[in-house]
């Protein structure tokens, strides 16, 4: 599953998504592209004083596109998350989605149909402007995947964190493609 989170359909984030898709397909994998900005994902309401169905039943009670994506995440073998860098962090659409995902996955139950732990991932921070904030965005993405894997580095398999800017995109798009291909091939 390749998740992008930029409103710009012709920018650096989209180019990274296409590079990841090419890499997955070069490894004879199937890609499922999710553009969060094309989906209706609202912010978390912290329902029931923060102890809503997300924590009790591993699903969100808000009525939007979140649960469809959450359910699809359990059917894929790996994730590639690509976000533009806004003020040293992930985009607003990425934060809205992943804040809710983090809550729904926080009380891990092995029988949960939405189990998304222990799957390889690649995180890409695409800084289209100055390149500033790339490292802090990647750090926030690292913390996200640590939370999704119960703060246990041993649960995290085959992963990478890639920073790309306008200045290095000539070779970093190739790196994204190669990383995605290698993840699919499990070498």
C-alpha positions, -999 to 999 in steps of 0.1 A, spaced: 0 0 0 14 34 -10 -1 62 9 5 98 -2 -8 129 15 -3 160 -7 -30 182 -22 -6 188 -52 -12 161 -78 19 173 -98 44 179 -71 73 161 -55 51 139 -32 33 126 -63 66 119 -81 77 99 -51 45 79 -51 50 71 -88 86 61 -81 74 38 -53 48 23 -76 73 16 -103 96 -1 -77 68 -23 -64 58 -33 -99 95 -39 -109 96 -64 -80 64 -81 -94 43 -68 -66 9 -52 -67 5 -17 -55 -26 -1 -39 -23 37 -42 -42 57 -16 -42 96 -19 -54 108 15 -63 142 0 -88 125 -23 -105 109 8 -128 123 34 -107 119 66 -118 141 95 -97 148 127 -100 126 157 -127 137 182 -112 117 211 -147 104 217 -160 93 251 -134 114 269 -106 97 248 -117 61 255 -140 55 225 -144 25 202 -109 31 189 -93 20 221 -120 -5 231 -127 -22 197 -99 -11 174 -121 8 150 -132 44 147 -168 54 151 -166 85 129 -183 81 95 -158 89 68 -133 71 46 -109 62 75 -122 27 83 -121 16 46 -84 24 45 -78 10 80 -94 -23 69 -74 -24 37 -42 -20 56 -46 -55 71 -48 -70 36 -15 -57 23 20 -70 30 38 -36 34 34 1 35 51 31 18 41 64 34 49 96 15 42 130 29 52 165 20 70 184 47 50 212 62 66 231 91 89 202 99 61 177 101 38 155 80 9 171 60 -24 178 77 -41 150 59 -14 125 70 -16 137 106 -54 134 107 -53 99 93 -23 86 114 -35 102 146 -67 81 143 -48 50 131 -25 53 161 -55 53 185 -72 24 168 -40 3 169 -29 12 204 -45 -17 222 -32 -45 201 -53 -76 201 -39 -105 179 -75 -114 169 -81 -79 156 -89 -81 119 -71 -48 114 -37 -60 126 -11 -39 109 19 -47 130 51 -64 120 49 -53 84 77 -36 65 74 0 57 92 29 40 86 65 51 94 93 27 95 130 37 93 151 5 104 186 12 96 206 -20 108 240 -8 140 246 11 144 211 23 143 224 59 123 202 83 130 169 65 148 153 95 121 164 120 94 150 97 112 117 94 117 116 132 79 121 137 73 93 111 97 71 131 77 77 163 45 69 145 57 35 133 71 28 168 37 35 182 20 13 156 45 -15 166 40 -11 203 72 9 209 92 -23 201 120 -20 175 120 -58 173 85 -57 158 97 -35 130 109 -53 99 127 -41 67 122 -4 69 137 27 56 134 65 61 140 86 30 143 123 28 139 139 -6 142 176 -16 142 195 -49 180 195 -48 184 157 -45 154 144 -63 173 134 -94 189 105 -76 165 101 -46 135 92 -68 157 63 -80 164 54 -44 127 53 -36 121 31 -65 150 8 -56 139 6 -19 103 -2 -29 115 -30 -53 139 -44 -26 111 -44 0 88 -64 -24 116 -89 -32 124 -93 5 161 -94 -2 
